[in-house]
Amino acid sequence: MKNILTIDLEEWFHANYHENIFDNQNSYEVRIVQNTKRLLSLFEEYNAKATFFVLGFVAEKHPQLIRDIAASGHEIASHGYGHQLIYEQTPDEFKADVSKAKILVEDIIGKSVKGYRAPSWSITPKSLWAWEILQELGFIYDASVFPIETYLYGLPSSPRFPHHPKHEGRLLSLLEVPSSTVRIFNQNIPFAGGFYFRVLPYLVISQCIKAVNREGQPVLVYLHPREIDPGQPRLKLSLKESLIHYYGIKSCEQKLIRTLKEYEFTSIEQYYEL
Ligand SMILES: [Zn+2]
């Protein structure tokens, strides 16, 4: 069966472990163009299609890159504009950020954007109101929920598979497509992207993909362009944050290639025929 591939299209410095890690006004080194082109050539080589959740900040600086991604047959979706955690914004601030990003990207690709993913999975019990705003802004689906609990993110009460969430008793038309987990000893265990993908051996990841597929569901893999870039500049982070951000960067591209060789991938839009 097919699985789902997603990329959060942001720069190497867009991290939210603590406040003020980055400032979008600074002129940092640009790594996104070369890293995205590398991903596009790998996806072409292994005939994979993906959903790219594009950060408005990146789209504004590199509109041709976004057109190139779309022209390669991938889905363009939104990652908001400034990469701030949702639960640290007011509903009005969140609405302004996402609305600006949606219009910006739609102008670049000349078609409407159907999906949204929050910076750092920040739809949590503190920010469920975000679903209502996304629906109001015309999004068809959201992919911002991780059904686990961590210090930074997670909505442990969420179903593991796509569903229409309820907010304050109302069933929403917005489709929620959560990040993948496997069930081990009654726990949801993450494996399919980011730090988890970098830290786990390929054979473990592959067994987890097979386990989810045996449940009749696709796995949703997620990665960032910076995760295949060992030459990126380093952020000033604590030891723990450094580990989360950089562990396994050197071997990540090879692991991605093995995954692309063994499994077939498509975008969220194509998988669910949205
Ligand atoms: Zn992000």
Residues whose N, C-alpha, C, O or C-beta is under 5 A from the ligand:
A	BS01	ZN	D8 E10 H14 P119 S120
